[in-house]
Amino acid sequence: MAGVTRPLRVLIVDDDALVRAGLSMMLDGAGGITVAAEAADGDEVPAAADAHAPDVVLMDLRMPRVDGITATRRLRARPDPPEVIVLTTFDTDENILHALRAGASGFLLKDTPPGEIVEAVRRVADGDPILSPRITRRLMDRAAVEAAAGLRARAALDGLSPREHEVAMAIARGRSNAEIAAELFMSVATVKAHVSSVLAKLGLDNRTQIALLAHDAGAI
């Protein structure tokens, strides 16, 4: 979208008519931006995009029929899709990550100041992804927590013997004791002994926790 010189065309998608009206008034009052169309639900997005060729879509998350994540994913899978900014009041980590994985170029909260929303539209149209500062901080904090958990998990697994590590990885892949015994050429009784040793060394209570630890360590 970089290099667009005509007025930027925006599609507003929100099931709240008052929100749509407020955004439309705000964007139409900004220089170089025009609201090309509005949609009240995610299922209206394909037709609106076909009819109005927006450069940027402001996408709500929670809508009655098709949610914003699904609508974003479908939209971004089309040839030459518009950029999408998710604009929502729901800022859970899951919503943020799902939106970005679906192809959104921005994630803003509805309490973002109007001038910043206008600037976000311009920036994503120019190829510059944008997140609310609060969202950026949350993602950084989450990444730090996950990195620390990964380090702890890898350190814990490094304390296992090579054979115990093999058994732990097999457990993480969902193998039964009998399957592990066949794969590693040992008796079921020996597998059970290794499983007990792994649980004791890792300070865990069950096989599911072993699998979760292996996942945190990036081992599976």
ChimeraX commands (.cxc) that place a marker at each C-alpha (Angstrom):
marker #1 position 0.00,0.00,0.00 radius 0.5
marker #1 position 3.07,2.24,0.26 radius 0.5
marker #1 position 3.00,5.17,-2.12 radius 0.5
marker #1 position -0.79,5.73,-2.10 radius 0.5
marker #1 position -1.33,9.39,-3.06 radius 0.5
marker #1 position -5.14,9.54,-3.44 radius 0.5
marker #1 position -7.27,9.74,-0.28 radius 0.5
marker #1 position -6.94,6.59,1.78 radius 0.5
marker #1 position -10.12,4.53,1.63 radius 0.5
marker #1 position -11.21,3.05,4.96 radius 0.5
marker #1 position -13.79,0.36,5.70 radius 0.5
marker #1 position -15.17,0.45,9.25 radius 0.5
marker #1 position -16.41,-2.88,10.62 radius 0.5
marker #1 position -18.24,-2.74,13.97 radius 0.5
marker #1 position -21.60,-4.00,15.18 radius 0.5
marker #1 position -22.17,-0.80,17.19 radius 0.5
marker #1 position -23.75,1.87,14.98 radius 0.5
marker #1 position -22.63,4.65,17.34 radius 0.5
marker #1 position -19.02,3.49,17.15 radius 0.5
marker #1 position -19.20,3.38,13.36 radius 0.5
marker #1 position -20.69,6.87,13.25 radius 0.5
marker #1 position -18.04,8.27,15.58 radius 0.5
marker #1 position -15.17,6.71,13.66 radius 0.5
marker #1 position -16.63,7.81,10.35 radius 0.5
marker #1 position -16.98,11.42,11.51 radius 0.5
marker #1 position -13.45,11.42,12.90 radius 0.5
marker #1 position -11.80,9.90,9.82 radius 0.5
marker #1 position -13.76,11.90,7.28 radius 0.5
marker #1 position -12.62,15.02,9.10 radius 0.5
marker #1 position -8.97,14.07,8.72 radius 0.5
marker #1 position -7.09,15.16,5.65 radius 0.5
marker #1 position -6.35,12.56,3.02 radius 0.5
marker #1 position -8.74,9.91,4.39 radius 0.5
marker #1 position -12.25,8.98,3.32 radius 0.5
marker #1 position -14.60,6.38,4.80 radius 0.5
marker #1 position -15.48,4.27,1.80 radius 0.5
marker #1 position -17.99,2.01,3.57 radius 0.5
marker #1 position -19.22,0.58,6.86 radius 0.5
marker #1 position -20.12,-2.98,7.82 radius 0.5
marker #1 position -22.01,-4.18,10.89 radius 0.5
marker #1 position -20.59,-7.71,11.00 radius 0.5
marker #1 position -17.65,-9.76,9.79 radius 0.5
marker #1 position -19.78,-11.62,7.29 radius 0.5
marker #1 position -20.37,-8.33,5.41 radius 0.5
marker #1 position -16.65,-7.68,4.94 radius 0.5
marker #1 position -16.00,-9.59,1.68 radius 0.5
marker #1 position -18.80,-7.86,-0.20 radius 0.5
marker #1 position -17.83,-4.45,1.19 radius 0.5
marker #1 position -14.19,-5.00,0.24 radius 0.5
marker #1 position -15.20,-6.05,-3.28 radius 0.5
marker #1 position -17.49,-3.08,-3.75 radius 0.5
marker #1 position -15.32,-0.35,-2.22 radius 0.5
marker #1 position -11.67,-1.50,-2.46 radius 0.5
marker #1 position -10.54,-0.10,0.90 radius 0.5
marker #1 position -6.88,0.50,1.67 radius 0.5
marker #1 position -7.37,-0.01,5.40 radius 0.5
marker #1 position -10.03,-1.83,7.42 radius 0.5
marker #1 position -10.79,-0.89,11.02 radius 0.5
marker #1 position -12.01,-4.19,12.45 radius 0.5
marker #1 position -13.93,-4.83,15.65 radius 0.5
marker #1 position -13.32,-8.20,17.34 radius 0.5
marker #1 position -16.64,-9.31,18.81 radius 0.5
marker #1 position -19.54,-9.36,16.38 radius 0.5
marker #1 position -22.67,-11.54,16.34 radius 0.5
marker #1 position -22.13,-13.71,13.28 radius 0.5
marker #1 position -18.49,-13.60,12.13 radius 0.5
marker #1 position -15.88,-12.31,14.58 radius 0.5
marker #1 position -13.09,-9.94,13.65 radius 0.5
marker #1 position -10.31,-12.53,13.80 radius 0.5
marker #1 position -12.10,-14.79,11.32 radius 0.5
marker #1 position -13.00,-11.86,9.09 radius 0.5
marker #1 position -9.38,-10.65,9.16 radius 0.5
marker #1 position -8.00,-14.07,8.28 radius 0.5
marker #1 position -10.41,-14.43,5.35 radius 0.5
marker #1 position -9.71,-10.92,4.14 radius 0.5
marker #1 position -5.94,-11.26,4.30 radius 0.5
marker #1 position -6.10,-14.51,2.34 radius 0.5
marker #1 position -7.52,-12.69,-0.69 radius 0.5
marker #1 position -5.35,-11.33,-3.53 radius 0.5
marker #1 position -4.02,-7.82,-2.83 radius 0.5
marker #1 position -5.83,-7.49,0.51 radius 0.5
marker #1 position -6.23,-4.23,2.45 radius 0.5
marker #1 position -4.36,-3.66,5.68 radius 0.5
marker #1 position -6.32,-4.41,8.85 radius 0.5
marker #1 position -6.25,-2.57,12.16 radius 0.5
marker #1 position -8.11,-4.33,14.96 radius 0.5
marker #1 position -9.88,-1.72,17.09 radius 0.5
marker #1 position -11.39,-3.24,20.21 radius 0.5
marker #1 position -12.02,-2.99,23.93 radius 0.5
marker #1 position -10.90,-6.61,24.44 radius 0.5
marker #1 position -7.13,-6.60,24.91 radius 0.5
marker #1 position -6.46,-10.12,26.22 radius 0.5
marker #1 position -3.16,-11.67,25.17 radius 0.5
marker #1 position -5.03,-14.33,23.22 radius 0.5
marker #1 position -6.98,-11.75,21.21 radius 0.5
marker #1 position -3.83,-9.79,20.42 radius 0.5
marker #1 position -1.87,-12.81,19.27 radius 0.5
marker #1 position -4.78,-14.31,17.31 radius 0.5
marker #1 position -5.33,-10.99,15.52 radius 0.5
marker #1 position -1.67,-10.61,14.57 radius 0.5
marker #1 position -1.46,-14.22,13.41 radius 0.5
marker #1 position -4.58,-13.67,11.30 radius 0.5
marker #1 position -2.72,-10.92,9.45 radius 0.5
marker #1 position -3.70,-7.71,11.22 radius 0.5
marker #1 position -1.16,-4.92,10.79 radius 0.5
marker #1 position -2.26,-3.09,13.90 radius 0.5
marker #1 position -4.02,-3.57,17.22 radius 0.5
marker #1 position -5.52,-0.54,18.95 radius 0.5
marker #1 position -7.87,-0.10,21.87 radius 0.5
marker #1 position -11.05,1.90,21.44 radius 0.5
marker #1 position -9.92,4.39,24.07 radius 0.5
marker #1 position -6.97,5.35,21.84 radius 0.5
marker #1 position -7.04,9.13,21.23 radius 0.5
marker #1 position -8.63,10.05,17.87 radius 0.5
marker #1 position -5.46,11.60,16.51 radius 0.5
marker #1 position -3.55,8.38,17.15 radius 0.5
marker #1 position -6.18,6.31,15.34 radius 0.5
marker #1 position -5.93,8.62,12.33 radius 0.5
marker #1 position -2.14,8.37,12.40 radius 0.5
marker #1 position -2.36,4.58,12.68 radius 0.5
marker #1 position -4.49,4.42,9.55 radius 0.5
marker #1 position -1.92,6.43,7.65 radius 0.5
marker #1 position 0.99,4.42,8.97 radius 0.5
marker #1 position -0.38,0.96,8.22 radius 0.5
marker #1 position -1.39,2.12,4.74 radius 0.5
marker #1 position 2.25,3.06,4.28 radius 0.5
marker #1 position 3.39,-0.40,5.38 radius 0.5
marker #1 position 4.24,0.39,8.99 radius 0.5
marker #1 position 2.60,-1.97,11.52 radius 0.5
marker #1 position 1.41,-0.34,14.73 radius 0.5
marker #1 position 0.38,-1.41,18.21 radius 0.5
marker #1 position -0.92,0.59,21.14 radius 0.5
marker #1 position 1.95,1.24,23.59 radius 0.5
marker #1 position 0.02,-0.70,26.23 radius 0.5
marker #1 position -0.23,-3.68,23.85 radius 0.5
marker #1 position 3.47,-3.51,23.01 radius 0.5
marker #1 position 4.37,-3.58,26.70 radius 0.5
marker #1 position 2.09,-6.56,27.35 radius 0.5
marker #1 position 3.62,-8.52,24.48 radius 0.5
marker #1 position 7.11,-7.69,25.72 radius 0.5
marker #1 position 6.18,-8.78,29.24 radius 0.5
marker #1 position 4.64,-12.00,27.93 radius 0.5
marker #1 position 7.71,-12.74,25.83 radius 0.5
marker #1 position 9.95,-12.18,28.87 radius 0.5
marker #1 position 7.84,-14.51,31.01 radius 0.5
marker #1 position 7.80,-17.20,28.31 radius 0.5
marker #1 position 11.56,-16.88,27.79 radius 0.5
marker #1 position 12.18,-17.31,31.52 radius 0.5
marker #1 position 9.85,-20.32,31.65 radius 0.5
marker #1 position 11.69,-21.83,28.69 radius 0.5
marker #1 position 15.06,-21.41,30.39 radius 0.5
marker #1 position 13.77,-23.04,33.57 radius 0.5
marker #1 position 12.22,-25.92,31.65 radius 0.5
marker #1 position 15.39,-26.59,29.64 radius 0.5
marker #1 position 17.49,-26.48,32.81 radius 0.5
marker #1 position 15.15,-29.00,34.45 radius 0.5
marker #1 position 15.30,-31.39,31.50 radius 0.5
marker #1 position 19.09,-31.09,31.40 radius 0.5
marker #1 position 19.13,-32.64,34.86 radius 0.5
marker #1 position 17.78,-35.92,33.50 radius 0.5
marker #1 position 19.94,-38.81,32.38 radius 0.5
marker #1 position 20.01,-39.48,28.61 radius 0.5
marker #1 position 17.62,-42.43,29.04 radius 0.5
marker #1 position 15.26,-40.44,31.28 radius 0.5
marker #1 position 15.28,-37.64,28.72 radius 0.5
marker #1 position 14.27,-40.09,25.97 radius 0.5
marker #1 position 11.42,-41.35,28.14 radius 0.5
marker #1 position 10.31,-37.80,28.96 radius 0.5
marker #1 position 10.25,-36.84,25.26 radius 0.5
marker #1 position 8.24,-39.96,24.44 radius 0.5
marker #1 position 5.75,-39.06,27.16 radius 0.5
marker #1 position 5.53,-35.54,25.73 radius 0.5
marker #1 position 4.64,-37.05,22.35 radius 0.5
marker #1 position 1.76,-38.92,23.98 radius 0.5
marker #1 position 3.28,-42.39,23.97 radius 0.5
marker #1 position 2.03,-45.03,26.41 radius 0.5
marker #1 position 4.39,-47.09,28.56 radius 0.5
marker #1 position 4.04,-50.02,26.20 radius 0.5
marker #1 position 4.80,-47.84,23.16 radius 0.5
marker #1 position 7.81,-46.32,24.89 radius 0.5
marker #1 position 9.07,-49.78,25.78 radius 0.5
marker #1 position 8.80,-50.88,22.14 radius 0.5
marker #1 position 10.46,-47.71,20.82 radius 0.5
marker #1 position 13.36,-47.73,23.29 radius 0.5
marker #1 position 13.82,-51.50,23.51 radius 0.5
marker #1 position 13.20,-51.88,27.22 radius 0.5
marker #1 position 10.63,-53.61,29.39 radius 0.5
marker #1 position 7.47,-51.91,30.53 radius 0.5
marker #1 position 8.66,-52.29,34.12 radius 0.5
marker #1 position 11.85,-50.41,33.25 radius 0.5
marker #1 position 9.83,-47.66,31.56 radius 0.5
marker #1 position 7.70,-47.29,34.68 radius 0.5
marker #1 position 10.83,-46.99,36.78 radius 0.5
marker #1 position 12.18,-44.27,34.47 radius 0.5
marker #1 position 8.86,-42.43,34.56 radius 0.5
marker #1 position 8.89,-42.44,38.37 radius 0.5
marker #1 position 12.48,-41.16,38.34 radius 0.5
marker #1 position 11.62,-38.39,35.85 radius 0.5
marker #1 position 8.67,-37.24,37.96 radius 0.5
marker #1 position 10.79,-37.23,41.11 radius 0.5
marker #1 position 13.69,-35.33,39.54 radius 0.5
marker #1 position 11.44,-32.73,37.93 radius 0.5
marker #1 position 9.22,-32.35,40.99 radius 0.5
marker #1 position 6.10,-33.13,38.95 radius 0.5
marker #1 position 2.98,-35.11,39.71 radius 0.5
marker #1 position 1.89,-36.63,36.40 radius 0.5
marker #1 position 2.67,-37.26,32.74 radius 0.5
marker #1 position 0.70,-34.23,31.53 radius 0.5
marker #1 position 3.03,-31.96,33.50 radius 0.5
marker #1 position 6.01,-33.63,31.82 radius 0.5
marker #1 position 4.48,-32.86,28.43 radius 0.5
marker #1 position 3.87,-29.23,29.41 radius 0.5
marker #1 position 7.43,-28.84,30.64 radius 0.5
marker #1 position 8.77,-30.26,27.36 radius 0.5
marker #1 position 6.58,-27.80,25.47 radius 0.5
marker #1 position 7.86,-24.87,27.53 radius 0.5
marker #1 position 11.40,-26.00,26.80 radius 0.5
marker #1 position 10.69,-26.05,23.08 radius 0.5
marker #1 position 11.61,-29.73,22.97 radius 0.5
marker #1 position 8.46,-30.76,21.10 radius 0.5
marker link #1:1,2 radius 0.2
marker link #1:2,3 radius 0.2
marker link #1:3,4 radius 0.2
marker link #1:4,5 radius 0.2
marker link #1:5,6 radius 0.2
marker link #1:6,7 radius 0.2
marker link #1:7,8 radius 0.2
marker link #1:8,9 radius 0.2
marker link #1:9,10 radius 0.2
marker link #1:10,11 radius 0.2
marker link #1:11,12 radius 0.2
marker link #1:12,13 radius 0.2
marker link #1:13,14 radius 0.2
marker link #1:14,15 radius 0.2
marker link #1:15,16 radius 0.2
marker link #1:16,17 radius 0.2
marker link #1:17,18 radius 0.2
marker link #1:18,19 radius 0.2
marker link #1:19,20 radius 0.2
marker link #1:20,21 radius 0.2
marker link #1:21,22 radius 0.2
marker link #1:22,23 radius 0.2
marker link #1:23,24 radius 0.2
marker link #1:24,25 radius 0.2
marker link #1:25,26 radius 0.2
marker link #1:26,27 radius 0.2
marker link #1:27,28 radius 0.2
marker link #1:28,29 radius 0.2
marker link #1:29,30 radius 0.2
marker link #1:30,31 radius 0.2
marker link #1:31,32 radius 0.2
marker link #1:32,33 radius 0.2
marker link #1:33,34 radius 0.2
marker link #1:34,35 radius 0.2
marker link #1:35,36 radius 0.2
marker link #1:36,37 radius 0.2
marker link #1:37,38 radius 0.2
marker link #1:38,39 radius 0.2
marker link #1:39,40 radius 0.2
marker link #1:40,41 radius 0.2
marker link #1:41,42 radius 0.2
marker link #1:42,43 radius 0.2
marker link #1:43,44 radius 0.2
marker link #1:44,45 radius 0.2
marker link #1:45,46 radius 0.2
marker link #1:46,47 radius 0.2
marker link #1:47,48 radius 0.2
marker link #1:48,49 radius 0.2
marker link #1:49,50 radius 0.2
marker link #1:50,51 radius 0.2
marker link #1:51,52 radius 0.2
marker link #1:52,53 radius 0.2
marker link #1:53,54 radius 0.2
marker link #1:54,55 radius 0.2
marker link #1:55,56 radius 0.2
marker link #1:56,57 radius 0.2
marker link #1:57,58 radius 0.2
marker link #1:58,59 radius 0.2
marker link #1:59,60 radius 0.2
marker link #1:60,61 radius 0.2
marker link #1:61,62 radius 0.2
marker link #1:62,63 radius 0.2
marker link #1:63,64 radius 0.2
marker link #1:64,65 radius 0.2
marker link #1:65,66 radius 0.2
marker link #1:66,67 radius 0.2
marker link #1:67,68 radius 0.2
marker link #1:68,69 radius 0.2
marker link #1:69,70 radius 0.2
marker link #1:70,71 radius 0.2
marker link #1:71,72 radius 0.2
marker link #1:72,73 radius 0.2
marker link #1:73,74 radius 0.2
marker link #1:74,75 radius 0.2
marker link #1:75,76 radius 0.2
marker link #1:76,77 radius 0.2
marker link #1:77,78 radius 0.2
marker link #1:78,79 radius 0.2
marker link #1:79,80 radius 0.2
marker link #1:80,81 radius 0.2
marker link #1:81,82 radius 0.2
marker link #1:82,83 radius 0.2
marker link #1:83,84 radius 0.2
marker link #1:84,85 radius 0.2
marker link #1:85,86 radius 0.2
marker link #1:86,87 radius 0.2
marker link #1:87,88 radius 0.2
marker link #1:88,89 radius 0.2
marker link #1:89,90 radius 0.2
marker link #1:90,91 radius 0.2
marker link #1:91,92 radius 0.2
marker link #1:92,93 radius 0.2
marker link #1:93,94 radius 0.2
marker link #1:94,95 radius 0.2
marker link #1:95,96 radius 0.2
marker link #1:96,97 radius 0.2
marker link #1:97,98 radius 0.2
marker link #1:98,99 radius 0.2
marker link #1:99,100 radius 0.2
marker link #1:100,101 radius 0.2
marker link #1:101,102 radius 0.2
marker link #1:102,103 radius 0.2
marker link #1:103,104 radius 0.2
marker link #1:104,105 radius 0.2
marker link #1:105,106 radius 0.2
marker link #1:106,107 radius 0.2
marker link #1:107,108 radius 0.2
marker link #1:108,109 radius 0.2
marker link #1:109,110 radius 0.2
marker link #1:110,111 radius 0.2
marker link #1:111,112 radius 0.2
marker link #1:112,113 radius 0.2
marker link #1:113,114 radius 0.2
marker link #1:114,115 radius 0.2
marker link #1:115,116 radius 0.2
marker link #1:116,117 radius 0.2
marker link #1:117,118 radius 0.2
marker link #1:118,119 radius 0.2
marker link #1:119,120 radius 0.2
marker link #1:120,121 radius 0.2
marker link #1:121,122 radius 0.2
marker link #1:122,123 radius 0.2
marker link #1:123,124 radius 0.2
marker link #1:124,125 radius 0.2
marker link #1:125,126 radius 0.2
marker link #1:126,127 radius 0.2
marker link #1:127,128 radius 0.2
marker link #1:128,129 radius 0.2
marker link #1:129,130 radius 0.2
marker link #1:130,131 radius 0.2
marker link #1:131,132 radius 0.2
marker link #1:132,133 radius 0.2
marker link #1:133,134 radius 0.2
marker link #1:134,135 radius 0.2
marker link #1:135,136 radius 0.2
marker link #1:136,137 radius 0.2
marker link #1:137,138 radius 0.2
marker link #1:138,139 radius 0.2
marker link #1:139,140 radius 0.2
marker link #1:140,141 radius 0.2
marker link #1:141,142 radius 0.2
marker link #1:142,143 radius 0.2
marker link #1:143,144 radius 0.2
marker link #1:144,145 radius 0.2
marker link #1:145,146 radius 0.2
marker link #1:146,147 radius 0.2
marker link #1:147,148 radius 0.2
marker link #1:148,149 radius 0.2
marker link #1:149,150 radius 0.2
marker link #1:150,151 radius 0.2
marker link #1:151,152 radius 0.2
marker link #1:152,153 radius 0.2
marker link #1:153,154 radius 0.2
marker link #1:154,155 radius 0.2
marker link #1:155,156 radius 0.2
marker link #1:156,157 radius 0.2
marker link #1:157,158 radius 0.2
marker link #1:158,159 radius 0.2
marker link #1:159,160 radius 0.2
marker link #1:160,161 radius 0.2
marker link #1:161,162 radius 0.2
marker link #1:162,163 radius 0.2
marker link #1:163,164 radius 0.2
marker link #1:164,165 radius 0.2
marker link #1:165,166 radius 0.2
marker link #1:166,167 radius 0.2
marker link #1:167,168 radius 0.2
marker link #1:168,169 radius 0.2
marker link #1:169,170 radius 0.2
marker link #1:170,171 radius 0.2
marker link #1:171,172 radius 0.2
marker link #1:172,173 radius 0.2
marker link #1:173,174 radius 0.2
marker link #1:174,175 radius 0.2
marker link #1:175,176 radius 0.2
marker link #1:176,177 radius 0.2
marker link #1:177,178 radius 0.2
marker link #1:178,179 radius 0.2
marker link #1:179,180 radius 0.2
marker link #1:180,181 radius 0.2
marker link #1:181,182 radius 0.2
marker link #1:182,183 radius 0.2
marker link #1:183,184 radius 0.2
marker link #1:184,185 radius 0.2
marker link #1:185,186 radius 0.2
marker link #1:186,187 radius 0.2
marker link #1:187,188 radius 0.2
marker link #1:188,189 radius 0.2
marker link #1:189,190 radius 0.2
marker link #1:190,191 radius 0.2
marker link #1:191,192 radius 0.2
marker link #1:192,193 radius 0.2
marker link #1:193,194 radius 0.2
marker link #1:194,195 radius 0.2
marker link #1:195,196 radius 0.2
marker link #1:196,197 radius 0.2
marker link #1:197,198 radius 0.2
marker link #1:198,199 radius 0.2
marker link #1:199,200 radius 0.2
marker link #1:200,201 radius 0.2
marker link #1:201,202 radius 0.2
marker link #1:202,203 radius 0.2
marker link #1:203,204 radius 0.2
marker link #1:204,205 radius 0.2
marker link #1:205,206 radius 0.2
marker link #1:206,207 radius 0.2
marker link #1:207,208 radius 0.2
marker link #1:208,209 radius 0.2
marker link #1:209,210 radius 0.2
marker link #1:210,211 radius 0.2
marker link #1:211,212 radius 0.2
marker link #1:212,213 radius 0.2
marker link #1:213,214 radius 0.2
marker link #1:214,215 radius 0.2
marker link #1:215,216 radius 0.2
marker link #1:216,217 radius 0.2
marker link #1:217,218 radius 0.2
marker link #1:218,219 radius 0.2
marker link #1:219,220 radius 0.2
view
